[in-house]
């Protein structure tokens, strides 16, 4: 796959995820859920903007600069510390619709992470490889935060795939 094709395909994934978050924000009845989806939609829009600029640069210059891309998503250790706050602020209501939207978001984030992982493993251009490596880190962070929300809403006893309690003990 060429760098041009990789960026165009990445744009497809990022637009798809962004559009899901925008839609989910408009459908969520929970103010906290709405904000959660809006923040991730804004984050994904930043990815689209960044990739569009890299595609333009690639097509004009035949190279991409290694300008860093940031993220609004906190580090996983910070998120883990917020678990008790999330649990304490939960209101009793039906979260089934937000859960469905989160589950779809989780699948989309996993899909885009898999794509970026493949690019990091196969692209030969070092700048493109570095750029997509950073996107992989960010998307893995998105996957973790969406998974955390799913875990809290479903009360599975897991948070970030770590078991919080065990009924067999």
Secondary structure as GFF3:
##gff-version 3
##sequence-region A 1 169
A	DSSP	alpha_helix	3	27	.	.	.	ID=ss1
A	DSSP	alpha_helix	31	61	.	.	.	ID=ss2
A	DSSP	alpha_helix	76	81	.	.	.	ID=ss3
A	DSSP	alpha_helix	83	89	.	.	.	ID=ss4
A	DSSP	alpha_helix	96	122	.	.	.	ID=ss5
A	DSSP	alpha_helix	126	154	.	.	.	ID=ss6
A	DSSP	beta_strand	158	159	.	.	.	ID=ss7
A	DSSP	beta_strand	162	163	.	.	.	ID=ss8
###
